[in-house]
Amino acid sequence: MTSSARPILNRRLAEFGTTIFAEMSALAVSTGAINLGQGFPDTDGPEEIREAAVRALRDGRGNQYPPGPGVPELRTAVVEHQRRRYDLSYDPDTEVLVTAGATEAIAASLLALLEPGDEVVALEPYYDSYAACIAMAGGKRVPVTLRPYGSSFRLDLDELRDAVTDRTRLLLINTPHNPTGTVLSREELTAIAELAVERDLLVVTDEVYEHLVFDGAEHVPLASLPGMRDRTVTIGSAGKTFSYTGWKVGWVTAAPELVMAVRSAKQYLTYVSAGPFQYAVAEALALPDTYFSAFREDMRAKRDLLAAGLAEAGFGVFRPAGTYFITTDIRPLGHGDGFAFCRALPERAGVVAIPNAVFYDHREAGAPFVRFAFCKRTEVLADAAERLRKAFAH
Ligand SMILES: *Cc1c(COP(=O)(O)O)cnc(C)c1O
């Protein structure tokens, strides 16, 4: 050990010592509560895709270091996916980079594109790795808070414009948005794009829930808007779309200079990863539209089941237009502090949830909101809904 005058964990990471997920998952285990905290499915994705991974392992494809940018089959499949879905064209050799999940794509992008002191404007509440990765890159995060309007959280475009300064290097966007379930509209995204062009900003956009949009909402990739293709780093991932979150296969699509920059950071993080899984994900991306629509429909039904239970229990429910998550308001239940509420919830109701305040810099703005994941088996969600009704409804 070193002298006690100096903390072991460095200053950049000091505020990120432990995550709420560890605390809440431990509570789930010690109380036997149903864990709707962390967002991972409790059933695996398509069997044929798992078999594709087994075949790759057996055939010795990807068992040794795959190429730095990713295996050609996957890069081509990513390009084909972007073309088929969004009419966006990319060169598989210079404009695609395979990463260890979206998590590494986010880290490598920020490490590559930020100088110390650069400001990053990001939508608050944030996915939890954003703040930590901005800090690791020496950047300064500038939150723009999504606020509840009626039944969803929306972006205040004036607040966004006001957040941009001469020191802003990039906008970090996430749509569909975790944890609020907001899918940014074409109008909101157009305003973001116009701002990026006007102020000459780079944009990093996390679109890992691109296939999880409900009720006719449309996912619009930022890169598809005028002036955006060559200033946007688009991040995708197989984990959420194919229900294999443990495989950690993600990717970046962007202009060659941006991909080259991100790769400069990525090569010293993992260098490469998930060799055999890359081949399986290449096959997954080529699944017919029926896979994607059935998956979306299944998740919509799960959302509706849990949302109904939460509403009957008395929560305020923000009906998500996308993602794995429902954000609720606990004030109708007579509570205002999501932390205290979530710490007591396993004992009180036998369910674990996450206080949205952990995703905010402005903790008070997130205090009354609590997030539940619905990417679980129907019987698990029905059980959780019943427990919540019993605990809260009178
Ligand atoms: C789950 C998630 C990620 C991480 O994706 P991986 O591919 O598992 O690394 C990134 N961004 C958001 C918004 C997520 O919800």
The ligand as an SDF file (V2000), in Angstrom:
LIG
                    3D

 15 15  0  0  0  0  0  0  0  0999 V2000
  -26.3310   -1.6160  -22.9610 C   0  0  0  0  0  0  0  0  0  0  0  0
  -25.9190   -0.2820  -23.4920 C   0  0  0  0  0  0  0  0  0  0  0  0
  -24.6340   -0.0840  -24.0180 C   0  0  0  0  0  0  0  0  0  0  0  0
  -23.5570   -1.1350  -23.9520 C   0  0  0  0  0  0  0  0  0  0  0  0
  -23.6060   -1.9960  -25.0220 O   0  0  0  0  0  0  0  0  0  0  0  0
  -22.5760   -3.2240  -25.1090 P   0  0  0  0  0  0  0  0  0  0  0  0
  -22.6250   -3.5670  -26.5520 O   0  0  0  0  0  0  0  0  0  0  0  0
  -23.0930   -4.2900  -24.2110 O   0  0  0  0  0  0  0  0  0  0  0  0
  -21.2490   -2.7390  -24.6800 O   0  0  0  0  0  0  0  0  0  0  0  0
  -24.3240    1.1610  -24.5450 C   0  0  0  0  0  0  0  0  0  0  0  0
  -25.2260    2.1510  -24.5540 N   0  0  0  0  0  0  0  0  0  0  0  0
  -26.4600    2.0080  -24.0430 C   0  0  0  0  0  0  0  0  0  0  0  0
  -27.3960    3.1500  -24.0670 C   0  0  0  0  0  0  0  0  0  0  0  0
  -26.8370    0.7930  -23.4760 C   0  0  0  0  0  0  0  0  0  0  0  0
  -28.0440    0.6640  -22.9100 O   0  0  0  0  0  0  0  0  0  0  0  0
  1  2  1  0
  2  3  1  0
  2 14  2  0
  3  4  1  0
  3 10  2  0
  4  5  1  0
  5  6  1  0
  6  7  2  0
  6  8  1  0
  6  9  1  0
 10 11  1  0
 11 12  2  0
 12 13  1  0
 12 14  1  0
 14 15  1  0
M  END
$$$$
